[in-house]
Amino acid sequence: MKRDFAVAVKAVIIKEDKALVLCRSKVEMQSSYMNSRQKWDLPGGGLHFYERAEDGLHREIRLGEVEGLFIILRHG
């Protein structure tokens, strides 16, 4: 079954006066089902079914191997 949308979580990571923005490779862009045209992205990714947004964000950041990152979730 083809999906027409996906639910994703993204993180805005700021340290001092710098923000983390990812530059996606051509291979990653071509293999992406939902986002094949955007070269720049924020850390994060798709949620699993019945997964809380906070849990998905932690999983995606951890899988992305962002070294030395301590995650504090703030709503606002």
N, CA, C, O and CB atoms as a CASP TS submission, in Angstrom:
PFRMAT TS
TARGET T0000
AUTHOR 0000-0000-0000
METHOD Language model
MODEL 1
PARENT N/A
ATOM      1  N   MET     1       0.834  -1.178   0.000  1.00  0.00           N
ATOM      2  CA  MET     1       0.000   0.000   0.000  1.00  0.00           C
ATOM      3  C   MET     1       0.881   1.243   0.000  1.00  0.00           C
ATOM      4  O   MET     1       1.811   1.346   0.799  1.00  0.00           O
ATOM      5  CB  MET     1      -0.950  -0.003   1.209  1.00  0.00           C
ATOM      6  N   LYS     2       0.598   2.165  -0.872  1.00  0.00           N
ATOM      7  CA  LYS     2       1.363   3.388  -0.979  1.00  0.00           C
ATOM      8  C   LYS     2       0.874   4.407   0.046  1.00  0.00           C
ATOM      9  O   LYS     2      -0.326   4.633   0.199  1.00  0.00           O
ATOM     10  CB  LYS     2       1.268   3.959  -2.397  1.00  0.00           C
ATOM     11  N   ARG     3       1.829   5.015   0.743  1.00  0.00           N
ATOM     12  CA  ARG     3       1.476   6.061   1.703  1.00  0.00           C
ATOM     13  C   ARG     3       1.535   7.415   1.005  1.00  0.00           C
ATOM     14  O   ARG     3       2.408   7.660   0.172  1.00  0.00           O
ATOM     15  CB  ARG     3       2.428   6.033   2.939  1.00  0.00           C
ATOM     16  N   ASP     4       0.599   8.287   1.353  1.00  0.00           N
ATOM     17  CA  ASP     4       0.582   9.623   0.784  1.00  0.00           C
ATOM     18  C   ASP     4       1.178  10.655   1.728  1.00  0.00           C
ATOM     19  O   ASP     4       1.428  11.791   1.324  1.00  0.00           O
ATOM     20  CB  ASP     4      -0.828  10.013   0.426  1.00  0.00           C
ATOM     21  N   PHE     5       1.407  10.278   2.970  1.00  0.00           N
ATOM     22  CA  PHE     5       2.009  11.209   3.916  1.00  0.00           C
ATOM     23  C   PHE     5       2.745  10.424   4.989  1.00  0.00           C
ATOM     24  O   PHE     5       2.522   9.227   5.167  1.00  0.00           O
ATOM     25  CB  PHE     5       0.937  12.133   4.548  1.00  0.00           C
ATOM     26  N   ALA     6       3.616  11.110   5.694  1.00  0.00           N
ATOM     27  CA  ALA     6       4.326  10.515   6.823  1.00  0.00           C
ATOM     28  C   ALA     6       4.390  11.552   7.936  1.00  0.00           C
ATOM     29  O   ALA     6       4.450  12.753   7.671  1.00  0.00           O
ATOM     30  CB  ALA     6       5.763  10.035   6.411  1.00  0.00           C
ATOM     31  N   VAL     7       4.378  11.091   9.170  1.00  0.00           N
ATOM     32  CA  VAL     7       4.522  11.979  10.312  1.00  0.00           C
ATOM     33  C   VAL     7       5.980  11.925  10.735  1.00  0.00           C
ATOM     34  O   VAL     7       6.539  10.850  10.954  1.00  0.00           O
ATOM     35  CB  VAL     7       3.561  11.577  11.491  1.00  0.00           C
ATOM     36  N   ALA     8       6.583  13.089  10.846  1.00  0.00           N
ATOM     37  CA  ALA     8       8.000  13.161  11.197  1.00  0.00           C
ATOM     38  C   ALA     8       8.205  14.127  12.353  1.00  0.00           C
ATOM     39  O   ALA     8       7.375  14.997  12.620  1.00  0.00           O
ATOM     40  CB  ALA     8       8.843  13.593   9.982  1.00  0.00           C
ATOM     41  N   VAL     9       9.325  13.951  13.025  1.00  0.00           N
ATOM     42  CA  VAL     9       9.751  14.871  14.075  1.00  0.00           C
ATOM     43  C   VAL     9      11.104  15.435  13.674  1.00  0.00           C
ATOM     44  O   VAL     9      11.939  14.727  13.114  1.00  0.00           O
ATOM     45  CB  VAL     9       9.823  14.160  15.473  1.00  0.00           C
ATOM     46  N   LYS    10      11.311  16.691  13.959  1.00  0.00           N
ATOM     47  CA  LYS    10      12.566  17.366  13.642  1.00  0.00           C
ATOM     48  C   LYS    10      13.049  18.117  14.862  1.00  0.00           C
ATOM     49  O   LYS    10      12.251  18.537  15.699  1.00  0.00           O
ATOM     50  CB  LYS    10      12.399  18.325  12.444  1.00  0.00           C
ATOM     51  N   ALA    11      14.354  18.285  14.964  1.00  0.00           N
ATOM     52  CA  ALA    11      14.946  18.992  16.094  1.00  0.00           C
ATOM     53  C   ALA    11      15.641  20.252  15.600  1.00  0.00           C
ATOM     54  O   ALA    11      16.296  20.251  14.558  1.00  0.00           O
ATOM     55  CB  ALA    11      15.939  18.084  16.856  1.00  0.00           C
ATOM     56  N   VAL    12      15.489  21.308  16.355  1.00  0.00           N
ATOM     57  CA  VAL    12      16.273  22.523  16.131  1.00  0.00           C
ATOM     58  C   VAL    12      17.348  22.503  17.196  1.00  0.00           C
ATOM     59  O   VAL    12      17.063  22.697  18.378  1.00  0.00           O
ATOM     60  CB  VAL    12      15.386  23.850  16.197  1.00  0.00           C
ATOM     61  N   ILE    13      18.587  22.267  16.780  1.00  0.00           N
ATOM     62  CA  ILE    13      19.707  22.125  17.706  1.00  0.00           C
ATOM     63  C   ILE    13      20.585  23.362  17.579  1.00  0.00           C
ATOM     64  O   ILE    13      21.150  23.634  16.520  1.00  0.00           O
ATOM     65  CB  ILE    13      20.525  20.819  17.420  1.00  0.00           C
ATOM     66  N   ILE    14      20.689  24.105  18.675  1.00  0.00           N
ATOM     67  CA  ILE    14      21.467  25.339  18.688  1.00  0.00           C
ATOM     68  C   ILE    14      22.500  25.240  19.791  1.00  0.00           C
ATOM     69  O   ILE    14      22.191  24.863  20.922  1.00  0.00           O
ATOM     70  CB  ILE    14      20.556  26.587  18.887  1.00  0.00           C
ATOM     71  N   LYS    15      23.736  25.584  19.445  1.00  0.00           N
ATOM     72  CA  LYS    15      24.818  25.653  20.429  1.00  0.00           C
ATOM     73  C   LYS    15      25.492  27.000  20.245  1.00  0.00           C
ATOM     74  O   LYS    15      26.020  27.318  19.179  1.00  0.00           O
ATOM     75  CB  LYS    15      25.848  24.462  20.265  1.00  0.00           C
ATOM     76  N   GLU    16      25.459  27.780  21.312  1.00  0.00           N
ATOM     77  CA  GLU    16      25.965  29.150  21.281  1.00  0.00           C
ATOM     78  C   GLU    16      25.267  29.909  20.163  1.00  0.00           C
ATOM     79  O   GLU    16      24.063  30.148  20.267  1.00  0.00           O
ATOM     80  CB  GLU    16      27.508  29.175  21.087  1.00  0.00           C
ATOM     81  N   ASP    17      25.949  30.292  19.118  1.00  0.00           N
ATOM     82  CA  ASP    17      25.306  31.060  18.049  1.00  0.00           C
ATOM     83  C   ASP    17      25.215  30.277  16.745  1.00  0.00           C
ATOM     84  O   ASP    17      25.081  30.868  15.674  1.00  0.00           O
ATOM     85  CB  ASP    17      26.062  32.351  17.813  1.00  0.00           C
ATOM     86  N   LYS    18      25.287  28.937  16.831  1.00  0.00           N
ATOM     87  CA  LYS    18      25.262  28.094  15.631  1.00  0.00           C
ATOM     88  C   LYS    18      24.122  27.084  15.705  1.00  0.00           C
ATOM     89  O   LYS    18      23.789  26.571  16.774  1.00  0.00           O
ATOM     90  CB  LYS    18      26.607  27.363  15.454  1.00  0.00           C
ATOM     91  N   ALA    19      23.532  26.812  14.539  1.00  0.00           N
ATOM     92  CA  ALA    19      22.457  25.821  14.440  1.00  0.00           C
ATOM     93  C   ALA    19      22.929  24.662  13.576  1.00  0.00           C
ATOM     94  O   ALA    19      23.681  24.858  12.621  1.00  0.00           O
ATOM     95  CB  ALA    19      21.159  26.453  13.852  1.00  0.00           C
ATOM     96  N   LEU    20      22.489  23.457  13.911  1.00  0.00           N
ATOM     97  CA  LEU    20      22.840  22.265  13.148  1.00  0.00           C
ATOM     98  C   LEU    20      21.837  22.072  12.019  1.00  0.00           C
ATOM     99  O   LEU    20      20.648  21.867  12.266  1.00  0.00           O
ATOM    100  CB  LEU    20      22.884  21.014  14.061  1.00  0.00           C
ATOM    101  N   VAL    21      22.318  22.139  10.776  1.00  0.00           N
ATOM    102  CA  VAL    21      21.515  21.905   9.586  1.00  0.00           C
ATOM    103  C   VAL    21      22.253  20.851   8.769  1.00  0.00           C
ATOM    104  O   VAL    21      23.468  20.939   8.594  1.00  0.00           O
ATOM    105  CB  VAL    21      21.280  23.236   8.759  1.00  0.00           C
ATOM    106  N   LEU    22      21.523  19.851   8.265  1.00  0.00           N
ATOM    107  CA  LEU    22      22.137  18.734   7.556  1.00  0.00           C
ATOM    108  C   LEU    22      22.056  18.937   6.049  1.00  0.00           C
ATOM    109  O   LEU    22      21.033  19.380   5.527  1.00  0.00           O
ATOM    110  CB  LEU    22      21.465  17.417   7.947  1.00  0.00           C
ATOM    111  N   CYS    23      23.147  18.610   5.354  1.00  0.00           N
ATOM    112  CA  CYS    23      23.178  18.627   3.895  1.00  0.00           C
ATOM    113  C   CYS    23      23.081  17.175   3.431  1.00  0.00           C
ATOM    114  O   CYS    23      23.982  16.376   3.686  1.00  0.00           O
ATOM    115  CB  CYS    23      24.487  19.330   3.343  1.00  0.00           C
ATOM    116  N   ARG    24      21.995  16.839   2.754  1.00  0.00           N
ATOM    117  CA  ARG    24      21.735  15.463   2.349  1.00  0.00           C
ATOM    118  C   ARG    24      22.486  15.127   1.058  1.00  0.00           C
ATOM    119  O   ARG    24      22.596  15.966   0.164  1.00  0.00           O
ATOM    120  CB  ARG    24      20.224  15.236   2.164  1.00  0.00           C
ATOM    121  N   SER    25      22.993  13.918   0.965  1.00  0.00           N
ATOM    122  CA  SER    25      23.681  13.460  -0.234  1.00  0.00           C
ATOM    123  C   SER    25      22.675  13.161  -1.346  1.00  0.00           C
ATOM    124  O   SER    25      21.483  12.996  -1.085  1.00  0.00           O
ATOM    125  CB  SER    25      24.527  12.212   0.075  1.00  0.00           C
ATOM    126  N   LYS    26      23.159  13.095  -2.582  1.00  0.00           N
ATOM    127  CA  LYS    26      22.290  12.756  -3.709  1.00  0.00           C
ATOM    128  C   LYS    26      21.671  11.380  -3.531  1.00  0.00           C
ATOM    129  O   LYS    26      20.501  11.173  -3.854  1.00  0.00           O
ATOM    130  CB  LYS    26      23.069  12.811  -5.020  1.00  0.00           C
ATOM    131  N   VAL    27      22.463  10.429  -3.012  1.00  0.00           N
ATOM    132  CA  VAL    27      21.967   9.065  -2.802  1.00  0.00           C
ATOM    133  C   VAL    27      20.827   9.073  -1.788  1.00  0.00           C
ATOM    134  O   VAL    27      19.809   8.410  -1.988  1.00  0.00           O
ATOM    135  CB  VAL    27      23.110   8.133  -2.322  1.00  0.00           C
ATOM    136  N   GLU    28      20.998   9.821  -0.703  1.00  0.00           N
ATOM    137  CA  GLU    28      19.943   9.882   0.313  1.00  0.00           C
ATOM    138  C   GLU    28      18.683  10.542  -0.256  1.00  0.00           C
ATOM    139  O   GLU    28      17.569  10.092   0.011  1.00  0.00           O
ATOM    140  CB  GLU    28      20.437  10.655   1.559  1.00  0.00           C
ATOM    141  N   MET    29      18.861  11.598  -1.031  1.00  0.00           N
ATOM    142  CA  MET    29      17.708  12.276  -1.621  1.00  0.00           C
ATOM    143  C   MET    29      16.968  11.352  -2.586  1.00  0.00           C
ATOM    144  O   MET    29      15.737  11.333  -2.593  1.00  0.00           O
ATOM    145  CB  MET    29      18.153  13.554  -2.348  1.00  0.00           C
ATOM    146  N   GLN    30      17.692  10.591  -3.396  1.00  0.00           N
ATOM    147  CA  GLN    30      17.072   9.691  -4.369  1.00  0.00           C
ATOM    148  C   GLN    30      16.352   8.533  -3.696  1.00  0.00           C
ATOM    149  O   GLN    30      15.354   8.037  -4.220  1.00  0.00           O
ATOM    150  CB  GLN    30      18.119   9.155  -5.327  1.00  0.00           C
ATOM    151  N   SER    31      16.846   8.095  -2.544  1.00  0.00           N
ATOM    152  CA  SER    31      16.237   6.951  -1.865  1.00  0.00           C
ATOM    153  C   SER    31      15.083   7.361  -0.947  1.00  0.00           C
ATOM    154  O   SER    31      14.391   6.501  -0.400  1.00  0.00           O
ATOM    155  CB  SER    31      17.290   6.211  -1.062  1.00  0.00           C
ATOM    156  N   SER    32      14.874   8.655  -0.777  1.00  0.00           N
ATOM    157  CA  SER    32      13.824   9.148   0.107  1.00  0.00           C
ATOM    158  C   SER    32      12.461   9.057  -0.571  1.00  0.00           C
ATOM    159  O   SER    32      12.298   9.479  -1.716  1.00  0.00           O
ATOM    160  CB  SER    32      14.112  10.594   0.529  1.00  0.00           C
ATOM    161  N   TYR    33      11.494   8.507   0.140  1.00  0.00           N
ATOM    162  CA  TYR    33      10.148   8.377  -0.412  1.00  0.00           C
ATOM    163  C   TYR    33       9.395   9.711  -0.358  1.00  0.00           C
ATOM    164  O   TYR    33       8.712  10.085  -1.311  1.00  0.00           O
ATOM    165  CB  TYR    33       9.364   7.297   0.350  1.00  0.00           C
ATOM    166  N   MET    34       9.525  10.411   0.748  1.00  0.00           N
ATOM    167  CA  MET    34       8.722  11.608   0.957  1.00  0.00           C
ATOM    168  C   MET    34       9.453  12.916   0.664  1.00  0.00           C
ATOM    169  O   MET    34       8.802  13.931   0.415  1.00  0.00           O
ATOM    170  CB  MET    34       8.235  11.630   2.356  1.00  0.00           C
ATOM    171  N   ASN    35      10.768  12.921   0.686  1.00  0.00           N
ATOM    172  CA  ASN    35      11.511  14.180   0.630  1.00  0.00           C
ATOM    173  C   ASN    35      12.680  14.043  -0.337  1.00  0.00           C
ATOM    174  O   ASN    35      13.836  14.078   0.084  1.00  0.00           O
ATOM    175  CB  ASN    35      12.015  14.588   2.039  1.00  0.00           C
ATOM    176  N   SER    36      12.398  13.889  -1.616  1.00  0.00           N
ATOM    177  CA  SER    36      13.457  13.615  -2.585  1.00  0.00           C
ATOM    178  C   SER    36      14.015  14.867  -3.249  1.00  0.00           C
ATOM    179  O   SER    36      14.917  14.763  -4.081  1.00  0.00           O
ATOM    180  CB  SER    36      12.943  12.689  -3.640  1.00  0.00           C
ATOM    181  N   ARG    37      13.509  16.039  -2.907  1.00  0.00           N
ATOM    182  CA  ARG    37      13.968  17.265  -3.569  1.00  0.00           C
ATOM    183  C   ARG    37      14.685  18.245  -2.660  1.00  0.00           C
ATOM    184  O   ARG    37      15.341  19.169  -3.139  1.00  0.00           O
ATOM    185  CB  ARG    37      12.813  17.950  -4.185  1.00  0.00           C
ATOM    186  N   GLN    38      14.568  18.055  -1.362  1.00  0.00           N
ATOM    187  CA  GLN    38      15.156  19.015  -0.427  1.00  0.00           C
ATOM    188  C   GLN    38      16.567  18.606  -0.038  1.00  0.00           C
ATOM    189  O   GLN    38      16.771  17.540   0.543  1.00  0.00           O
ATOM    190  CB  GLN    38      14.287  19.147   0.823  1.00  0.00           C
ATOM    191  N   LYS    39      17.540  19.449  -0.356  1.00  0.00           N
ATOM    192  CA  LYS    39      18.938  19.147  -0.042  1.00  0.00           C
ATOM    193  C   LYS    39      19.248  19.396   1.434  1.00  0.00           C
ATOM    194  O   LYS    39      20.059  18.679   2.021  1.00  0.00           O
ATOM    195  CB  LYS    39      19.871  19.987  -0.919  1.00  0.00           C
ATOM    196  N   TRP    40      18.622  20.386   2.030  1.00  0.00           N
ATOM    197  CA  TRP    40      18.899  20.764   3.414  1.00  0.00           C
ATOM    198  C   TRP    40      17.784  20.257   4.312  1.00  0.00           C
ATOM    199  O   TRP    40      16.613  20.263   3.933  1.00  0.00           O
ATOM    200  CB  TRP    40      19.052  22.297   3.551  1.00  0.00           C
ATOM    201  N   ASP    41      18.163  19.815   5.512  1.00  0.00           N
ATOM    202  CA  ASP    41      17.180  19.248   6.430  1.00  0.00           C
ATOM    203  C   ASP    41      17.629  19.469   7.866  1.00  0.00           C
ATOM    204  O   ASP    41      18.788  19.787   8.129  1.00  0.00           O
ATOM    205  CB  ASP    41      16.972  17.744   6.154  1.00  0.00           C
ATOM    206  N   LEU    42      16.701  19.297   8.778  1.00  0.00           N
ATOM    207  CA  LEU    42      17.001  19.311  10.206  1.00  0.00           C
ATOM    208  C   LEU    42      17.130  17.876  10.688  1.00  0.00           C
ATOM    209  O   LEU    42      16.566  16.971  10.074  1.00  0.00           O
ATOM    210  CB  LEU    42      15.905  20.072  11.008  1.00  0.00           C
ATOM    211  N   PRO    43      17.869  17.646  11.785  1.00  0.00           N
ATOM    212  CA  PRO    43      17.959  16.294  12.337  1.00  0.00           C
ATOM    213  C   PRO    43      16.581  15.789  12.752  1.00  0.00           C
ATOM    214  O   PRO    43      15.764  16.545  13.277  1.00  0.00           O
ATOM    215  CB  PRO    43      18.919  16.265  13.538  1.00  0.00           C
ATOM    216  N   GLY    44      16.334  14.513  12.512  1.00  0.00           N
ATOM    217  CA  GLY    44      15.064  13.907  12.877  1.00  0.00           C
ATOM    218  C   GLY    44      14.658  12.875  11.862  1.00  0.00           C
ATOM    219  O   GLY    44      15.485  12.411  11.076  1.00  0.00           O
ATOM    220  N   GLY    45      13.394  12.508  11.868  1.00  0.00           N
ATOM    221  CA  GLY    45      12.912  11.520  10.914  1.00  0.00           C
ATOM    222  C   GLY    45      11.505  11.083  11.225  1.00  0.00           C
ATOM    223  O   GLY    45      10.821  11.684  12.053  1.00  0.00           O
ATOM    224  N   GLY    46      11.077  10.031  10.557  1.00  0.00           N
ATOM    225  CA  GLY    46       9.707   9.549  10.663  1.00  0.00           C
ATOM    226  C   GLY    46       9.409   8.835  11.966  1.00  0.00           C
ATOM    227  O   GLY    46      10.270   8.180  12.555  1.00  0.00           O
ATOM    228  N   LEU    47       8.170   8.979  12.398  1.00  0.00           N
ATOM    229  CA  LEU    47       7.701   8.282  13.596  1.00  0.00           C
ATOM    230  C   LEU    47       7.207   6.892  13.243  1.00  0.00           C
ATOM    231  O   LEU    47       6.651   6.674  12.166  1.00  0.00           O
ATOM    232  CB  LEU    47       6.589   9.079  14.289  1.00  0.00           C
ATOM    233  N   HIS    48       7.411   5.954  14.155  1.00  0.00           N
ATOM    234  CA  HIS    48       6.812   4.633  14.026  1.00  0.00           C
ATOM    235  C   HIS    48       5.363   4.720  14.498  1.00  0.00           C
ATOM    236  O   HIS    48       5.000   5.615  15.261  1.00  0.00           O
ATOM    237  CB  HIS    48       7.612   3.562  14.844  1.00  0.00           C
ATOM    238  N   PHE    49       4.542   3.781  14.036  1.00  0.00           N
ATOM    239  CA  PHE    49       3.139   3.746  14.421  1.00  0.00           C
ATOM    240  C   PHE    49       3.035   3.608  15.936  1.00  0.00           C
ATOM    241  O   PHE    49       3.701   2.754  16.521  1.00  0.00           O
ATOM    242  CB  PHE    49       2.399   2.586  13.710  1.00  0.00           C
ATOM    243  N   TYR    50       2.224   4.420  16.572  1.00  0.00           N
ATOM    244  CA  TYR    50       2.004   4.452  18.018  1.00  0.00           C
ATOM    245  C   TYR    50       3.221   4.925  18.817  1.00  0.00           C
ATOM    246  O   TYR    50       3.262   4.710  20.028  1.00  0.00           O
ATOM    247  CB  TYR    50       1.605   3.087  18.492  1.00  0.00           C
ATOM    248  N   GLU    51       4.192   5.548  18.197  1.00  0.00           N
ATOM    249  CA  GLU    51       5.372   6.060  18.909  1.00  0.00           C
ATOM    250  C   GLU    51       5.111   7.506  19.333  1.00  0.00           C
ATOM    251  O   GLU    51       4.576   8.305  18.565  1.00  0.00           O
ATOM    252  CB  GLU    51       6.657   5.968  18.013  1.00  0.00           C
ATOM    253  N   ARG    52       5.495   7.823  20.561  1.00  0.00           N
ATOM    254  CA  ARG    52       5.371   9.211  21.018  1.00  0.00           C
ATOM    255  C   ARG    52       6.414  10.065  20.304  1.00  0.00           C
ATOM    256  O   ARG    52       7.502   9.583  19.990  1.00  0.00           O
ATOM    257  CB  ARG    52       5.542   9.312  22.569  1.00  0.00           C
ATOM    258  N   ALA    53       6.088  11.322  20.046  1.00  0.00           N
ATOM    259  CA  ALA    53       6.998  12.224  19.335  1.00  0.00           C
ATOM    260  C   ALA    53       8.344  12.341  20.058  1.00  0.00           C
ATOM    261  O   ALA    53       9.395  12.334  19.417  1.00  0.00           O
ATOM    262  CB  ALA    53       6.359  13.614  19.184  1.00  0.00           C
ATOM    263  N   GLU    54       8.315  12.448  21.378  1.00  0.00           N
ATOM    264  CA  GLU    54       9.554  12.579  22.151  1.00  0.00           C
ATOM    265  C   GLU    54      10.445  11.351  21.985  1.00  0.00           C
ATOM    266  O   GLU    54      11.660  11.474  21.832  1.00  0.00           O
ATOM    267  CB  GLU    54       9.236  12.796  23.634  1.00  0.00           C
ATOM    268  N   ASP    55       9.834  10.165  22.016  1.00  0.00           N
ATOM    269  CA  ASP    55      10.596   8.925  21.864  1.00  0.00           C
ATOM    270  C   ASP    55      11.181   8.813  20.457  1.00  0.00           C
ATOM    271  O   ASP    55      12.328   8.399  20.290  1.00  0.00           O
ATOM    272  CB  ASP    55       9.708   7.708  22.167  1.00  0.00           C
ATOM    273  N   GLY    56      10.401   9.178  19.456  1.00  0.00           N
ATOM    274  CA  GLY    56      10.886   9.135  18.083  1.00  0.00           C
ATOM    275  C   GLY    56      12.024  10.097  17.844  1.00  0.00           C
ATOM    276  O   GLY    56      12.977   9.775  17.136  1.00  0.00           O
ATOM    277  N   LEU    57      11.931  11.281  18.432  1.00  0.00           N
ATOM    278  CA  LEU    57      13.008  12.262  18.269  1.00  0.00           C
ATOM    279  C   LEU    57      14.302  11.762  18.904  1.00  0.00           C
ATOM    280  O   LEU    57      15.369  11.868  18.300  1.00  0.00           O
ATOM    281  CB  LEU    57      12.605  13.611  18.887  1.00  0.00           C
ATOM    282  N   HIS    58      14.215  11.221  20.106  1.00  0.00           N
ATOM    283  CA  HIS    58      15.400  10.650  20.753  1.00  0.00           C
ATOM    284  C   HIS    58      15.994   9.525  19.904  1.00  0.00           C
ATOM    285  O   HIS    58      17.211   9.462  19.730  1.00  0.00           O
ATOM    286  CB  HIS    58      15.045  10.123  22.159  1.00  0.00           C
ATOM    287  N   ARG    59      15.154   8.643  19.379  1.00  0.00           N
ATOM    288  CA  ARG    59      15.641   7.529  18.552  1.00  0.00           C
ATOM    289  C   ARG    59      16.321   8.038  17.291  1.00  0.00           C
ATOM    290  O   ARG    59      17.407   7.572  16.944  1.00  0.00           O
ATOM    291  CB  ARG    59      14.484   6.591  18.178  1.00  0.00           C
ATOM    292  N   GLU    60      15.703   8.979  16.606  1.00  0.00           N
ATOM    293  CA  GLU    60      16.267   9.489  15.361  1.00  0.00           C
ATOM    294  C   GLU    60      17.590  10.214  15.584  1.00  0.00           C
ATOM    295  O   GLU    60      18.524  10.053  14.799  1.00  0.00           O
ATOM    296  CB  GLU    60      15.280  10.421  14.687  1.00  0.00           C
ATOM    297  N   ILE    61      17.674  10.997  16.631  1.00  0.00           N
ATOM    298  CA  ILE    61      18.919  11.712  16.920  1.00  0.00           C
ATOM    299  C   ILE    61      20.009  10.708  17.285  1.00  0.00           C
ATOM    300  O   ILE    61      21.149  10.840  16.841  1.00  0.00           O
ATOM    301  CB  ILE    61      18.715  12.742  18.070  1.00  0.00           C
ATOM    302  N   ARG    62      19.663   9.707  18.091  1.00  0.00           N
ATOM    303  CA  ARG    62      20.628   8.687  18.502  1.00  0.00           C
ATOM    304  C   ARG    62      21.103   7.878  17.300  1.00  0.00           C
ATOM    305  O   ARG    62      22.297   7.597  17.185  1.00  0.00           O
ATOM    306  CB  ARG    62      20.011   7.756  19.557  1.00  0.00           C
ATOM    307  N   LEU    63      20.190   7.496  16.397  1.00  0.00           N
ATOM    308  CA  LEU    63      20.564   6.732  15.208  1.00  0.00           C
ATOM    309  C   LEU    63      21.406   7.564  14.244  1.00  0.00           C
ATOM    310  O   LEU    63      22.204   7.020  13.481  1.00  0.00           O
ATOM    311  CB  LEU    63      19.316   6.222  14.500  1.00  0.00           C
ATOM    312  N   GLY    64      21.223   8.886  14.282  1.00  0.00           N
ATOM    313  CA  GLY    64      21.996   9.768  13.419  1.00  0.00           C
ATOM    314  C   GLY    64      23.425   9.950  13.891  1.00  0.00           C
ATOM    315  O   GLY    64      24.233  10.594  13.220  1.00  0.00           O
ATOM    316  N   GLU    65      23.737   9.378  15.053  1.00  0.00           N
ATOM    317  CA  GLU    65      25.084   9.412  15.593  1.00  0.00           C
ATOM    318  C   GLU    65      25.638  10.824  15.718  1.00  0.00           C
ATOM    319  O   GLU    65      26.770  11.096  15.321  1.00  0.00           O
ATOM    320  CB  GLU    65      25.992   8.591  14.735  1.00  0.00           C
ATOM    321  N   VAL    66      24.831  11.712  16.272  1.00  0.00           N
ATOM    322  CA  VAL    66      25.312  13.050  16.582  1.00  0.00           C
ATOM    323  C   VAL    66      26.077  12.933  17.886  1.00  0.00           C
ATOM    324  O   VAL    66      25.478  12.783  18.950  1.00  0.00           O
ATOM    325  CB  VAL    66      24.135  14.100  16.682  1.00  0.00           C
ATOM    326  N   GLU    67      27.393  13.000  17.809  1.00  0.00           N
ATOM    327  CA  GLU    67      28.259  12.731  18.961  1.00  0.00           C
ATOM    328  C   GLU    67      28.179  13.838  20.007  1.00  0.00           C
ATOM    329  O   GLU    67      28.101  15.023  19.684  1.00  0.00           O
ATOM    330  CB  GLU    67      29.701  12.561  18.503  1.00  0.00           C
ATOM    331  N   GLY    68      28.200  13.421  21.255  1.00  0.00           N
ATOM    332  CA  GLY    68      28.259  14.358  22.368  1.00  0.00           C
ATOM    333  C   GLY    68      27.015  15.217  22.510  1.00  0.00           C
ATOM    334  O   GLY    68      27.094  16.325  23.041  1.00  0.00           O
ATOM    335  N   LEU    69      25.890  14.743  22.058  1.00  0.00           N
ATOM    336  CA  LEU    69      24.666  15.537  22.081  1.00  0.00           C
ATOM    337  C   LEU    69      23.813  15.138  23.269  1.00  0.00           C
ATOM    338  O   LEU    69      23.518  13.959  23.463  1.00  0.00           O
ATOM    339  CB  LEU    69      23.877  15.368  20.773  1.00  0.00           C
ATOM    340  N   PHE    70      23.425  16.107  24.052  1.00  0.00           N
ATOM    341  CA  PHE    70      22.503  15.888  25.162  1.00  0.00           C
ATOM    342  C   PHE    70      21.201  16.562  24.783  1.00  0.00           C
ATOM    343  O   PHE    70      21.180  17.766  24.529  1.00  0.00           O
ATOM    344  CB  PHE    70      23.071  16.446  26.525  1.00  0.00           C
ATOM    345  N   ILE    71      20.122  15.812  24.740  1.00  0.00           N
ATOM    346  CA  ILE    71      18.847  16.318  24.239  1.00  0.00           C
ATOM    347  C   ILE    71      17.973  16.797  25.379  1.00  0.00           C
ATOM    348  O   ILE    71      17.711  16.058  26.328  1.00  0.00           O
ATOM    349  CB  ILE    71      18.120  15.245  23.436  1.00  0.00           C
ATOM    350  N   ILE    72      17.523  18.043  25.279  1.00  0.00           N
ATOM    351  CA  ILE    72      16.541  18.597  26.197  1.00  0.00           C
ATOM    352  C   ILE    72      15.342  19.007  25.357  1.00  0.00           C
ATOM    353  O   ILE    72      15.459  19.864  24.481  1.00  0.00           O
ATOM    354  CB  ILE    72      17.121  19.812  27.019  1.00  0.00           C
ATOM    355  N   LEU    73      14.205  18.408  25.616  1.00  0.00           N
ATOM    356  CA  LEU    73      13.000  18.737  24.837  1.00  0.00           C
ATOM    357  C   LEU    73      12.280  19.890  25.528  1.00  0.00           C
ATOM    358  O   LEU    73      12.004  19.850  26.727  1.00  0.00           O
ATOM    359  CB  LEU    73      12.048  17.488  24.692  1.00  0.00           C
ATOM    360  N   ARG    74      11.987  20.916  24.737  1.00  0.00           N
ATOM    361  CA  ARG    74      11.241  22.069  25.244  1.00  0.00           C
ATOM    362  C   ARG    74      10.051  22.307  24.346  1.00  0.00           C
ATOM    363  O   ARG    74      10.185  22.368  23.123  1.00  0.00           O
ATOM    364  CB  ARG    74      12.134  23.337  25.322  1.00  0.00           C
ATOM    365  N   HIS    75       8.912  22.440  24.939  1.00  0.00           N
ATOM    366  CA  HIS    75       7.704  22.742  24.178  1.00  0.00           C
ATOM    367  C   HIS    75       7.510  24.243  24.190  1.00  0.00           C
ATOM    368  O   HIS    75       7.671  24.887  25.227  1.00  0.00           O
ATOM    369  CB  HIS    75       6.456  22.008  24.761  1.00  0.00           C
ATOM    370  N   GLY    76       7.168  24.797  23.055  1.00  0.00           N
ATOM    371  CA  GLY    76       6.924  26.219  23.099  1.00  0.00           C
ATOM    372  C   GLY    76       6.818  26.790  21.787  1.00  0.00           C
ATOM    373  O   GLY    76       6.609  27.995  21.653  1.00  0.00           O
TER
END
